[in-house]
Amino acid sequence: MDLGLNGQHALVTASTGGIGREIARTLAREGATVYVNGRTVQAVDAAINDIRTSVSGARLEGIVANNGDARGCGETIALLPAVDILVNNLGIYEAIPFTETTDAQWLETFDVNVMSGVRLSRHYIQGMLKQGRGRIVFLASEAAIAPAPELPHYSASKAMELSVSRVLAELTKGTAVTVNAVVPGSTRTEGVRTFVQGLFPELSYEEAERRFVAENRSTSIIARLIDPVEVADLVAFVCSQRASAINGAALRVDGGIVRSIY
């Protein structure tokens, strides 16, 4: 299936690893020029080199900026004034009991997870609306729908992303611009692998993952963590011309963890 992404210019925030890097890889494979974003030159260069080893002829550019604050978003916009596709992937999380969280932790999570997407979308959607086409995607989380008690501030920030995404979609009425949220379940990123292995250091990783899913994500229908590539495939489709009728949606790729038909 041709997704119609050839010649499109896509910015994927926090794309030097994890889900972000796989989104960048998939978009590049589909013919888009992808701007790989990270906080250091070394991380960006490493991600670009990795993607090029698997995607022959990949068109990649680096954007070194910390989009977790207003200054970094301004630097990104200055380096890249317009895009056809914006994937707001940047996010942080930390497991902390609610009563032990601080104001500073809540504000930092809000600034990084919510305001990074707000700041970048506020700029880029104007150009998209002017040209009458474009795609914005927010990477939310199952925690937006089924809040995790151990991740109170993260869960709240991801719920806000769903709201922001829908609000922006309302601005696109009558155009070929779409704004959607993709809602992954627990995904096998580098950080999650380390976390799971740390819970069960006496087990092999494969055994540790099976136990983690059975004990901590027992509602998962696929009974495993999601591969970042599986999330990236959905994001690429949502960014494509094939998804022109999908707008204002929250699309789950959660393996059935969330027990809901909506």
Rosetta blueprint (number, residue, H / E / L):
1 M L
2 D L
3 L L
4 G L
5 L L
6 N L
7 G L
8 Q L
9 H E
10 A E
11 L E
12 V E
13 T L
14 A L
15 S L
16 T L
17 G L
18 G H
19 I H
20 G H
21 R H
22 E H
23 I H
24 A H
25 R H
26 T H
27 L H
28 A H
29 R H
30 E L
31 G L
32 A L
33 T E
34 V E
35 Y E
36 V E
37 N E
38 G E
39 R L
40 T L
41 V H
42 Q H
43 A H
44 V H
45 D H
46 A H
47 A H
48 I H
49 N H
50 D H
51 I H
52 R H
53 T H
54 S H
55 V L
56 S L
57 G L
58 A L
59 R E
60 L E
61 E E
62 G E
63 I E
64 V E
65 A L
66 N L
67 N L
68 G L
69 D L
70 A H
71 R H
72 G H
73 C H
74 G H
75 E H
76 T H
77 I H
78 A H
79 L H
80 L L
81 P L
82 A L
83 V L
84 D L
85 I E
86 L E
87 V E
88 N E
89 N L
90 L L
91 G L
92 I L
93 Y L
94 E L
95 A L
96 I L
97 P L
98 F H
99 T H
100 E H
101 T L
102 T L
103 D H
104 A H
105 Q H
106 W H
107 L H
108 E H
109 T H
110 F H
111 D H
112 V H
113 N H
114 V H
115 M H
116 S H
117 G H
118 V H
119 R H
120 L H
121 S H
122 R H
123 H H
124 Y H
125 I H
126 Q H
127 G H
128 M H
129 L H
130 K H
131 Q H
132 G L
133 R E
134 G E
135 R E
136 I E
137 V E
138 F E
139 L E
140 A L
141 S L
142 E H
143 A H
144 A H
145 I L
146 A L
147 P L
148 A L
149 P L
150 E L
151 L L
152 P H
153 H H
154 Y H
155 S H
156 A H
157 S H
158 K H
159 A H
160 M H
161 E H
162 L H
163 S H
164 V H
165 S H
166 R H
167 V H
168 L H
169 A H
170 E H
171 L L
172 T L
173 K L
174 G L
175 T L
176 A E
177 V E
178 T E
179 V E
180 N E
181 A E
182 V E
183 V E
184 P E
185 G L
186 S L
187 T E
188 R L
189 T L
190 E H
191 G H
192 V H
193 R H
194 T H
195 F H
196 V H
197 Q H
198 G H
199 L H
200 F L
201 P L
202 E L
203 L L
204 S L
205 Y H
206 E H
207 E H
208 A H
209 E H
210 R H
211 R H
212 F H
213 V H
214 A H
215 E H
216 N H
217 R L
218 S L
219 T L
220 S L
221 I L
222 I L
223 A L
224 R L
225 L L
226 I E
227 D L
228 P H
229 V H
230 E H
231 V H
232 A H
233 D H
234 L H
235 V H
236 A H
237 F H
238 V H
239 C H
240 S L
241 Q H
242 R H
243 A H
244 S L
245 A L
246 I L
247 N L
248 G L
249 A L
250 A E
251 L E
252 R E
253 V E
254 D L
255 G L
256 G L
257 I L
258 V L
259 R L
260 S L
261 I L
262 Y L
